[in-house]
Amino acid sequence: MIECSNCHHAMLEGALFCDECGLSLWDDAQTHISTRKLEDESSEFSVKSGWGTATFQERNRVIIHIRDAAEPTTIIPDAEFVIGRRDANSGAVPDLDLTSFGALEKGVSRLHAALRRGEEVLSIIDLDSANGTFLNGQRLASHVPRLLRDGDEIRLGRLVLHVYFK
């Protein structure tokens, strides 16, 4: 059990917010279930960028091929579209939940990255993930948007995705 530093309410280990007063326990105790840090095995991933178009219209869809998945996933991103894994303890529910693709084991954070739609472009932003977001083999700096192109490869931890515009 852990105790809230504000109201002294007792809660289960791993709580992110006090059930009684709502205080964030993130800074007070590092008892949350965090994404485990993976060892660097970058040689395991080969990158093939096709340098496709960067033009992304509002009516476009994004087709995401997840490595080893039977079927692609099609999304229509809003202004910002969060990618990660569901976590019942924290209540994190990203727009694209990769839990069923082994996201936890492959080092995907709960709120790992976001797709952000701009004027005729689509960008990807790392949301300060534990194991990094890679675009065509290049690690992204946290919270710095990078332009996505049709056919780009995205790696979230060890989970590899290919994006296509339609």
RADAGI-V562724 format. One record per residue. SS is DSSP state (helix for helix, strand for strand, loop for the rest). PHI is phi in whole degrees, -180 to 180 (999 if undefined). D_FIRST is the distance of its C-alpha to the first C-alpha in Angstrom with 1 decimal. Layout:
BEGIN
ss=[SS SS]
phi=[PHI PHI]
d_first=[D_FIRST D_FIRST]
END
This chain:
BEGIN
ss=[loop strand strand loop loop loop loop loop loop strand strand loop loop loop loop loop strand loop loop loop loop loop loop strand loop loop loop loop loop loop loop loop loop loop loop loop loop loop loop loop loop helix helix helix loop loop loop loop loop loop loop loop loop loop loop loop loop loop loop loop loop strand strand strand strand strand loop loop loop loop loop loop strand strand strand loop loop loop loop strand strand strand strand strand loop loop strand loop loop loop loop strand loop loop loop strand strand loop helix helix helix loop loop loop loop loop loop loop loop loop strand strand strand strand strand strand strand loop loop loop loop strand strand strand strand strand loop loop loop loop loop loop strand strand strand loop loop strand strand loop loop strand loop loop loop strand strand loop loop loop loop loop strand strand strand strand loop loop strand strand strand strand strand strand strand loop]
phi=[999 -121 -121 -67 -74 -91 -114 66 -71 -88 -136 -69 -55 96 -67 -98 -135 -69 -68 -86 -111 84 -62 -70 -97 -57 -81 -72 -146 -93 -98 -72 -83 -99 -71 -72 -75 -90 -74 -71 -133 -62 -69 -71 -115 -105 -112 -132 -100 -94 47 -76 -66 -100 -73 -133 -86 -57 -83 -66 -111 -114 -101 -113 -97 -96 -54 73 -89 -69 -127 -75 -110 -110 -132 -119 -71 -76 -55 -139 -130 -89 -116 179 -134 -70 -142 -65 -67 -95 83 -68 -136 -72 -65 -116 -90 -99 -55 -71 -104 77 -59 -62 -67 -94 83 -84 -76 -59 -119 -84 -149 -136 -97 -123 -87 -117 -74 64 -141 -128 -118 -119 -132 -77 -98 62 -72 -69 -113 84 -118 -120 -115 51 88 -101 -69 -87 -74 -61 64 -113 -65 -127 -65 -97 -123 -57 95 -66 -104 -117 -124 -110 63 -111 -92 -103 -129 -120 -113 -135 -96 -134]
d_first=[0.0 3.8 6.8 10.1 12.9 15.4 14.5 11.4 10.0 6.3 5.5 4.8 5.2 8.9 9.4 12.6 13.4 12.0 12.9 14.4 16.5 16.6 16.1 15.8 12.8 15.1 16.6 13.9 11.7 13.1 10.1 12.2 14.3 17.5 20.9 21.9 24.9 28.0 30.8 34.0 36.4 38.6 41.7 40.3 41.0 44.5 45.2 48.2 48.7 51.6 51.8 52.1 52.5 50.1 51.4 49.0 50.2 48.1 49.3 48.3 45.7 43.6 43.7 40.9 41.5 38.4 39.5 39.6 39.1 41.9 42.4 42.0 40.0 41.9 40.4 41.9 39.8 39.4 39.6 36.3 34.8 31.4 31.0 27.7 25.4 23.4 19.6 17.9 14.4 16.1 19.0 21.5 24.9 27.7 31.3 32.1 29.3 29.9 27.2 29.9 31.7 29.1 27.7 24.3 26.2 28.9 26.7 26.9 24.4 23.1 25.6 28.0 31.4 33.6 37.2 38.9 42.3 44.9 48.6 49.9 47.3 43.8 41.4 38.2 35.5 32.6 29.4 28.0 27.0 25.5 28.5 31.3 33.8 37.3 40.4 43.3 41.8 41.1 37.6 37.0 35.9 32.8 33.9 37.6 39.4 41.7 44.5 44.2 47.4 48.4 47.6 45.0 42.3 38.7 36.1 32.4 30.8 32.9 33.6 37.2 38.7 42.3 43.1 46.4 47.8 49.8]
END
